[in-house]
Amino acid sequence: MAVIRATFWDHGGVISSSPFEAFAAFEQANGLPSGIIRRINATNPHANAWAGLERGEATIDEFCVRFQAEAHALGAQLDPRAVLACLSGRIRPEMVEAVRRCRERLLTGMITNNFTIPGRTASPSGVHELFDVVVESRTAGVRKPDPAIYLLACERLGVEPAESVFLDDLGINLKPARELGMTTIKVTDPAAALRELEEVVGFDLGGGGPAAS
């Protein structure tokens, strides 16, 4: 097994609370069927409006037209701009601290599917500055789970996939990373994920795992 030289992190659902929590709250507040936004985004997932927005292929206006049509096809009426506006995740301080501790010993990178909303900064939390490399789908023109985005991140950081560990909250995004040779950790419970990461890297991340050496 290769020595771990780098950690890669997703943003939403790992560094910050899951966007799915925001979707669920939005649906409840607006009387929408539970899970409808995820259903829209799961339909034709590599070529739909959301995918195009995250790859930087569509403007917000173009996205709104397409997303509204996709929602209508599933019998839902919603405001696409309001959906985008609900995506302001809560930063998880324990994850930020873990990134800081990893950066003291390892290379760090972020691999995130995201997009730009006019008037909103790309990283209001300031966490991007903690990473040696940030690979964003909107500027890279490729998004998870396309294997190309993981290879791009490794190339920019100067590591082989087998020398890295990647944390994401979605199994669909972890599978191709694992197939490339990366060690993968699914973030469902942040505390459990950090304990697993501590076992992989062999030092304390503030999660009660192995003591720092």
Secondary structure, 3 states (H helix, E strand, C coil): CCCCCEEEECCECCCECCHHHHHHHHHHHCCCCCCHHHHHHHCCCCCCHHHHHHCCCCCHHHHHHHHHHHHHHCCCCCCHHHHHHCCCCCECHHHHHHHHHHHHHCEEEEEECCCCCCCCCCCCCCHHHHCCEEEEHHHHCCCCCCHHHHHHHHHHHCCCHHHEEEEECCHHHHHHHHHCCCEEEECCCHHHHHHHHHHHHCCCCCCCCCCCC
